[in-house]
Amino acid sequence: MKIAFSRFVLGSILSGIVCISIACATTTITAFPSVYPREFDFEGELWRVKSSDLPVAPGPNYWSGSPESVWVDEEGLHLTIAQRDGRWYSTEVFIRRPLGYGTYTFSINSDITNYDPNIVAGFFTWDSRPIEANREIDIEFASWGIPRAAKGNYVVQPNSSPDRRDNFETNMSGTYSTHRIVWTPDTLHFASYHGDVDPDSSEGRANLMHEWTFTGTPPTEGNARFRINLWLFRGNAPNSEGAHMVIRSFNFTSWDD
């Protein structure tokens, strides 16, 4: 049997995926290039885009990593929910490095109060290791499939008792809002503000939307990374044309600073 084999193919075997097909008396080895996740810079951090052509959690959903679905421009970081080729695709991004304890502040431009009932916007920490409920700390905006105005949700996972969550009416005036998580070994505090404001300024304090302090023990920092997603509850299609959210800014200040 004759085998067609080259240095290129050998290198590809060592680094990528190899498909072997046999036709007549010849074995042909074809190398396909490895597919790497998209990455981009935003607000001084390196971010990675989630992508999956199979339905995976949360939802489950299909996840698009295309430049038409996730992009950065002068307005900020854009996430979308859109239908393509008969499928609804959600979007998610995360910071490559674990940030750990500190203050997470971000501002968004999105009509979170009037989301379709199946649309969820999430801002959260997540450790891939299943310790302390993956060290998940959430700010979410959703109505979880129920036709009513979307609510704000502060959650410290596991969401197993009322003292681990706080729900609130957003009562938005416009589409701009600012949100903050302060996470230390002893403290976990959440706050949301109307407008694109500095929470530490007098303007920010005057535009406080809601705040909550978790009274339990915060999760340890581990290797939790900060993530943002825009997705469909239970993977259910929206009654709308989809969704578009702009993250205008993101800032992290380490607890050690």
C-alpha positions as CSV (number, residue, x, y, z in Angstrom):
1,M,0.0,0.0,0.0
2,K,1.4,3.4,-1.0
3,I,1.2,6.1,1.6
4,A,1.3,9.8,0.7
5,F,3.0,11.5,3.6
6,S,4.8,14.9,3.7
7,R,6.5,17.0,6.3
8,F,3.5,19.3,6.2
9,V,1.1,16.5,7.0
10,L,3.4,15.2,9.7
11,G,3.5,18.6,11.3
12,S,-0.2,18.8,11.1
13,I,-0.7,15.5,12.8
14,L,1.3,16.7,15.7
15,S,-0.6,20.0,16.0
16,G,-4.0,19.6,14.6
17,I,-6.8,17.3,13.5
18,V,-6.1,14.6,10.9
19,C,-8.7,12.9,8.7
20,I,-7.7,9.7,6.9
21,S,-9.6,8.3,3.9
22,I,-8.7,5.2,1.9
23,A,-9.5,5.0,-1.8
24,C,-8.3,2.1,-4.0
25,A,-4.7,1.3,-3.1
26,T,-3.7,4.7,-1.9
27,T,-4.0,6.1,1.6
28,T,-4.5,9.9,1.6
29,I,-3.9,11.8,4.8
30,T,-5.5,15.3,4.9
31,A,-4.7,17.8,7.6
32,F,-7.2,20.4,8.7
33,P,-6.0,23.6,10.5
34,S,-6.9,23.9,14.2
35,V,-9.6,26.4,15.0
36,Y,-8.7,28.8,17.8
37,P,-11.2,30.9,19.7
38,R,-11.4,34.6,18.7
39,E,-9.7,37.0,21.1
40,F,-9.7,40.8,21.3
41,D,-8.6,43.7,23.5
42,F,-11.2,45.8,25.3
43,E,-10.6,48.2,28.2
44,G,-7.0,46.9,28.8
45,E,-8.0,43.3,29.1
46,L,-7.7,40.3,26.6
47,W,-11.1,38.8,26.1
48,R,-12.1,35.5,24.4
49,V,-15.3,34.7,22.5
50,K,-17.3,31.6,23.2
51,S,-18.4,29.6,20.2
52,S,-20.4,26.4,19.8
53,D,-22.4,24.8,16.9
54,L,-23.9,22.4,19.5
55,P,-26.4,23.6,22.1
56,V,-24.5,24.0,25.4
57,A,-25.2,25.8,28.7
58,P,-26.6,28.1,29.7
59,G,-29.9,27.6,28.0
60,P,-28.7,25.4,26.3
61,N,-27.9,27.7,23.3
62,Y,-25.9,27.8,20.1
63,W,-23.1,30.3,20.5
64,S,-21.7,32.5,17.8
65,G,-18.1,33.8,17.8
66,S,-18.3,35.6,14.4
67,P,-17.4,39.2,13.9
68,E,-21.0,39.8,12.9
69,S,-22.1,38.7,16.4
70,V,-19.5,40.1,18.7
71,W,-17.4,43.2,17.9
72,V,-15.7,46.2,19.4
73,D,-15.9,49.8,18.0
74,E,-15.9,53.3,19.3
75,E,-19.2,52.7,21.1
76,G,-17.9,49.7,23.1
77,L,-18.2,46.0,23.1
78,H,-21.2,44.6,21.3
79,L,-23.0,41.4,22.1
80,T,-26.0,40.1,20.1
81,I,-28.7,37.5,19.8
82,A,-29.6,36.8,16.2
83,Q,-31.1,34.1,13.9
84,R,-28.9,32.7,11.2
85,D,-29.8,29.7,8.9
86,G,-32.8,28.8,11.0
87,R,-30.9,28.9,14.3
88,W,-30.8,31.4,17.1
89,Y,-27.3,32.2,18.3
90,S,-26.4,33.8,21.6
91,T,-23.1,35.4,22.5
92,E,-20.6,35.3,25.4
93,V,-17.2,36.7,26.2
94,F,-14.8,36.3,29.1
95,I,-11.5,37.8,30.3
96,R,-8.6,35.5,29.8
97,R,-6.9,36.1,33.1
98,P,-8.6,35.5,36.5
99,L,-9.1,38.8,38.2
100,G,-10.1,37.6,41.7
101,Y,-11.0,39.9,44.6
102,G,-11.6,43.5,43.7
103,T,-14.1,46.0,42.3
104,Y,-15.8,45.2,39.0
105,T,-17.5,48.3,37.4
106,F,-19.1,48.3,34.0
107,S,-21.6,50.5,32.1
108,I,-24.0,49.3,29.4
109,N,-26.3,50.7,26.8
110,S,-29.3,48.3,26.5
111,D,-33.0,48.5,27.1
112,I,-32.9,45.9,29.8
113,T,-36.4,46.6,31.1
114,N,-38.1,45.8,27.9
115,Y,-36.3,42.6,26.9
116,D,-38.2,39.8,25.4
117,P,-39.2,37.4,28.2
118,N,-36.7,34.8,26.9
119,I,-33.7,37.1,26.8
120,V,-31.1,37.1,29.6
121,A,-28.2,39.5,30.0
122,G,-25.6,38.2,32.4
123,F,-22.5,39.7,34.1
124,F,-20.7,37.2,36.3
125,T,-17.7,35.4,37.7
126,W,-17.1,31.8,36.9
127,D,-14.5,29.2,37.8
128,S,-14.4,26.1,35.5
129,R,-13.7,24.0,38.6
130,P,-16.9,22.9,40.3
131,I,-15.8,24.2,43.7
132,E,-18.1,26.6,45.7
133,A,-20.7,26.5,42.9
134,N,-18.0,27.5,40.4
135,R,-17.5,30.7,42.4
136,E,-20.4,32.2,40.4
137,I,-21.4,35.7,41.4
138,D,-24.2,37.2,39.1
139,I,-25.8,40.4,38.0
140,E,-28.5,39.4,35.6
141,F,-31.4,41.1,33.8
142,A,-34.2,38.8,32.8
143,S,-37.8,37.8,33.4
144,W,-37.1,34.1,32.9
145,G,-39.7,33.4,30.3
146,I,-42.5,35.2,32.1
147,P,-44.2,38.0,30.1
148,R,-43.4,41.0,32.3
149,A,-40.8,43.7,32.7
150,A,-37.3,42.3,33.2
151,K,-36.0,42.5,36.7
152,G,-32.5,42.9,38.1
153,N,-31.1,39.9,39.8
154,Y,-28.1,39.8,42.2
155,V,-27.2,36.2,42.9
156,V,-24.5,34.3,44.9
157,Q,-24.5,30.8,43.7
158,P,-25.8,28.3,44.6
159,N,-29.2,30.0,44.4
160,S,-30.6,27.7,47.0
161,S,-32.2,30.1,49.5
162,P,-33.7,33.6,49.5
163,D,-30.7,35.0,51.4
164,R,-28.5,34.2,48.4
165,R,-30.3,36.5,45.9
166,D,-31.9,39.9,45.6
167,N,-34.4,40.9,42.9
168,F,-35.3,44.5,42.1
169,E,-37.2,46.6,39.6
170,T,-34.9,48.5,37.3
171,N,-37.3,51.4,36.6
172,M,-35.0,52.5,33.8
173,S,-35.0,56.0,32.5
174,G,-33.3,55.6,29.2
175,T,-31.0,52.8,28.1
176,Y,-27.7,53.7,30.0
177,S,-26.9,52.1,33.3
178,T,-23.8,51.4,35.4
179,H,-23.2,48.4,37.7
180,R,-20.7,47.3,40.3
181,I,-19.6,44.2,42.2
182,V,-17.2,44.6,45.2
183,W,-15.8,41.2,46.1
184,T,-13.3,40.7,49.0
185,P,-12.7,37.8,51.3
186,D,-15.2,39.2,53.8
187,T,-17.5,41.4,51.7
188,L,-19.8,41.0,48.6
189,H,-21.6,44.1,47.6
190,F,-23.7,44.8,44.5
191,A,-24.9,48.2,43.2
192,S,-26.7,49.5,40.0
193,Y,-27.0,53.1,38.9
194,H,-29.0,55.0,36.3
195,G,-26.9,56.4,33.5
196,D,-23.3,56.1,32.5
197,V,-21.9,57.4,35.8
198,D,-18.9,57.1,38.2
199,P,-20.4,55.2,41.2
200,D,-17.9,57.0,43.5
201,S,-19.1,60.5,42.4
202,S,-21.9,62.6,43.8
203,E,-23.7,62.1,40.5
204,G,-23.4,58.4,40.8
205,R,-24.7,58.3,44.3
206,A,-27.6,60.5,43.3
207,N,-28.6,58.1,40.6
208,L,-28.5,54.9,42.6
209,M,-30.9,52.3,41.2
210,H,-30.4,49.5,43.8
211,E,-27.8,48.0,46.0
212,W,-27.5,44.9,48.1
213,T,-24.9,43.3,50.5
214,F,-24.7,39.6,50.7
215,T,-24.7,38.6,54.4
216,G,-23.2,35.1,53.9
217,T,-19.5,34.2,53.4
218,P,-18.3,35.2,49.9
219,P,-16.7,32.5,47.7
220,T,-13.0,32.4,47.6
221,E,-11.4,33.8,44.4
222,G,-9.9,30.7,43.0
223,N,-9.5,31.0,39.2
224,A,-12.8,32.7,38.5
225,R,-12.9,34.8,35.3
226,F,-15.3,37.6,34.6
227,R,-17.8,36.8,31.8
228,I,-20.6,38.6,30.0
229,N,-23.3,36.9,28.0
230,L,-26.6,37.6,26.2
231,W,-28.6,34.4,25.8
232,L,-32.0,32.7,25.5
233,F,-33.7,31.2,28.6
234,R,-34.0,27.4,28.0
235,G,-32.9,28.1,24.4
236,N,-36.4,29.3,23.6
237,A,-36.7,31.6,20.6
238,P,-37.7,35.2,21.3
239,N,-40.8,36.8,19.9
240,S,-38.7,39.7,18.9
241,E,-36.0,40.0,16.3
242,G,-33.3,39.3,18.8
243,A,-31.2,41.6,21.0
244,H,-28.2,43.9,21.0
245,M,-26.3,45.1,24.0
246,V,-23.3,47.5,24.2
247,I,-20.9,47.4,27.1
248,R,-19.6,50.9,27.0
249,S,-16.9,50.5,29.7
250,F,-15.3,48.0,32.0
251,N,-12.9,48.6,34.9
252,F,-11.4,46.4,37.5
253,T,-9.5,47.5,40.6
254,S,-7.8,44.8,42.6
255,W,-8.5,44.3,46.2
256,D,-4.8,44.6,46.9
257,D,-4.5,48.0,45.3
